[in-house]
């Protein structure tokens, strides 16, 4: 049976330094912090703002970076406190530096944190912008349904904010137009061949067109060929 290595409690040399690494290793710890922090920022930027949701990229990055450093220092006897202190100092400094940079350089802020993007305009989905934000139609429609939206004809404009939240501006009841129904059971009724003549909505972008019974058509906006009978219900909050 193997016995655990003897640990001398309150050995300040072990607590603050490391028997396996020289004091100069603290500089490497600082460099590792910079590189790791940049990797965390990059990963959060690539995965999209919806993954952040109500936290800025900087707030989430400092939580992730400091959480690991704090946990290791609290649990493991071979993690010197000075190493953890360097991590805390470097990550905090990088956080403040990036915040100052985003305040001073608006373009850098827009690139890193993102800026509000128009996703729905005049009752029609801006498909290219939706894809550029790593969002799916399913996610967008889910957000709209939580705000009691029944169809896109009720929505004048919808934006995705830098926080990942969706902001919506509605038409007044007397201005509501026919639009694409966004209830899941209605979306499952999409067809290529129109069964009844009338106004139909493109299942991809929400463009509404007048179609003849039994006809096949492509959307004039996105060239999709799946259609649903348009809905013109008023919004009930």
C-alpha positions in Angstrom: 0.0 0.0 0.0 1.4 3.4 -1.1 1.5 6.1 1.5 0.8 9.7 0.6 3.8 12.0 0.6 4.3 13.8 3.9 3.2 17.4 3.9 4.5 19.8 6.4 1.7 22.2 7.4 2.3 25.9 7.1 5.5 25.4 5.1 5.7 28.9 3.8 8.3 28.0 1.2 5.9 25.4 -0.2 2.9 27.7 0.1 4.5 30.7 -1.7 7.0 29.1 -4.0 7.6 25.6 -5.5 10.2 23.0 -4.9 10.1 22.1 -8.6 10.3 25.6 -10.2 12.6 28.5 -9.6 11.3 32.0 -8.7 11.9 33.1 -12.3 9.0 30.7 -13.3 6.7 33.5 -12.1 7.5 35.4 -15.3 6.4 32.3 -17.3 3.2 32.2 -15.3 2.5 35.8 -16.3 3.1 35.0 -20.0 0.9 31.9 -19.7 -1.9 34.2 -18.3 -1.7 36.6 -21.3 -1.8 33.8 -23.8 -4.6 31.8 -22.1 -6.7 35.0 -21.6 -6.4 35.8 -25.3 -7.4 32.2 -26.1 -10.5 32.5 -23.9 -11.4 35.8 -25.5 -11.0 34.3 -28.9 -13.1 31.2 -28.1 -15.9 33.4 -26.8 -15.7 35.6 -29.8 -16.0 32.7 -32.2 -18.8 30.9 -30.5 -21.1 33.9 -30.7 -22.7 36.3 -28.3 -25.7 34.1 -27.6 -23.4 31.8 -25.6 -22.5 34.7 -23.4 -26.0 35.9 -22.7 -26.3 38.9 -20.4 -22.6 38.9 -19.5 -20.0 40.8 -21.5 -17.2 38.8 -23.1 -14.9 40.4 -20.6 -17.0 39.5 -17.6 -17.3 35.9 -18.6 -13.6 35.6 -19.5 -12.5 36.9 -16.1 -14.8 34.4 -14.4 -13.4 31.5 -16.4 -9.8 32.6 -16.0 -9.8 33.4 -12.3 -12.0 30.4 -11.4 -9.4 27.9 -12.3 -6.6 29.8 -10.7 -8.5 30.2 -7.4 -9.6 26.6 -7.3 -6.2 25.2 -7.9 -4.6 27.4 -5.2 -7.3 26.5 -2.7 -7.2 22.7 -3.2 -3.8 21.6 -4.3 -0.7 21.7 -2.0 1.7 21.9 -5.0 0.1 25.2 -6.3 2.1 28.1 -4.8 0.0 31.1 -3.7 2.5 33.5 -5.5 1.7 31.7 -8.8 -2.0 32.2 -8.2 -1.4 35.8 -7.2 0.4 36.5 -10.5 -2.5 34.9 -12.4 -5.0 37.2 -10.5 -2.9 40.3 -11.1 -2.3 39.5 -14.8 -6.0 38.6 -15.6 -7.3 41.7 -13.7 -4.8 43.9 -15.6 -5.8 42.4 -18.9 -9.4 42.9 -18.1 -8.9 46.6 -17.3 -6.7 47.0 -20.4 -9.2 45.5 -22.7 -12.0 47.6 -21.2 -10.0 50.8 -21.7 -9.2 49.7 -25.3 -12.9 49.1 -26.1 -13.8 52.6 -24.7 -11.1 54.3 -26.7 -11.4 52.4 -30.0 -15.1 51.9 -30.9 -14.2 49.7 -33.9 -12.2 47.4 -31.7 -15.2 47.2 -29.3 -17.6 46.4 -32.2 -15.3 43.7 -33.5 -14.7 42.1 -30.1 -18.0 42.4 -28.2 -20.2 42.8 -31.3 -22.7 45.5 -32.1 -26.4 45.5 -32.4 -27.4 43.7 -35.6 -30.8 43.9 -37.4 -32.3 40.4 -37.7 -35.9 41.1 -38.7 -36.9 44.1 -40.9 -40.5 44.9 -41.9 -41.6 41.4 -41.0 -38.9 39.6 -42.9 -35.8 37.8 -41.6 -32.4 39.2 -42.7 -31.0 35.8 -43.4 -27.4 36.8 -44.1 -27.2 38.8 -40.9 -28.8 35.9 -38.9 -26.1 33.5 -40.2 -23.3 35.9 -39.6 -24.3 36.0 -35.9 -24.1 32.2 -35.6 -27.8 32.1 -34.9 -30.4 29.8 -36.4 -33.9 30.5 -37.4 -35.0 28.1 -34.6 -33.3 30.2 -31.9 -34.6 33.4 -33.3 -38.2 32.2 -33.5 -37.9 30.8 -29.9 -37.0 34.2 -28.7 -39.9 35.8 -30.5 -42.4 33.3 -29.2 -41.3 34.2 -25.6 -42.5 37.7 -26.4 -45.9 36.4 -27.6 -45.1 36.9 -31.3 -47.3 34.7 -33.4 -46.0 35.7 -36.9 -43.4 37.9 -38.4 -46.0 40.3 -39.7 -46.3 41.7 -36.2 -42.6 42.6 -36.0 -41.4 45.9 -37.4 -37.7 45.4 -36.3 -35.8 42.9 -34.2 -32.1 43.3 -33.1 -29.6 41.1 -31.4 -27.8 43.2 -28.9 -24.1 42.9 -27.9 -25.3 40.9 -24.8 -27.0 38.4 -27.0 -30.5 39.5 -26.0 -33.2 40.1 -28.7 -34.8 43.6 -28.8 -38.1 43.8 -30.7 -40.2 46.7 -32.1 -43.8 45.9 -33.0 -46.3 47.2 -35.4 -49.4 48.8 -34.0 -52.4 46.5 -34.3 -53.8 48.5 -37.2 -50.5 48.1 -39.1 -50.0 44.4 -38.6 -49.4 42.7 -42.0 -49.6 39.1 -43.1 -46.5 37.2 -42.1 -44.7 33.9 -41.5 -46.3 32.0 -38.6 -43.6 30.9 -36.1 -45.4 28.3 -34.1 -43.5 25.0 -34.4 -46.6 23.1 -35.4 -47.3 25.6 -38.2 -43.8 25.5 -39.5 -44.1 21.7 -39.9 -46.9 22.3 -42.4 -44.5 23.8 -45.0 -45.1 22.7 -48.5 -43.6 23.3 -51.9 -46.9 23.0 -53.7 -49.6 25.5 -52.6 -52.9 23.8 -51.7 -55.0 27.0 -51.6 -54.7 30.3 -53.5 -53.8 33.3 -51.4 -51.0 35.0 -49.6 -48.2 32.6 -48.5 -45.0 33.2 -46.5 -41.6 31.9 -47.4 -40.4 29.5 -44.7 -36.9 30.8 -44.9 -37.1 34.6 -44.8 -40.8 35.3 -44.3 -41.4 37.1 -47.6 -45.1 37.1 -48.4 -46.3 36.5 -51.9 -49.6 35.9 -53.6 -49.6 32.3 -55.0 -52.1 30.4 -57.1 -53.6 27.1 -56.0 -51.4 24.1 -56.9 -48.5 26.3 -58.0 -44.8 26.0 -57.4 -42.8 29.2 -56.7 -39.5 30.4 -55.5 -39.2 33.3 -53.0 -38.4 36.5 -54.7 -35.9 37.4 -51.9 -34.1 34.2 -50.9 -35.1 31.8 -53.7 -36.4 29.2 -51.2 -39.4 27.1 -52.3 -41.1 26.1 -49.1 -44.3 28.0 -48.2 -46.9 28.4 -45.5 -50.2 30.2 -45.5 -49.5 33.7 -44.2 -51.1 34.7 -40.8 -52.5 38.2 -40.1 -53.5 37.8 -36.5 -53.2 40.8 -34.2 -50.7 40.7 -31.4 -52.1 39.8 -27.9 -49.7 40.8 -25.1 
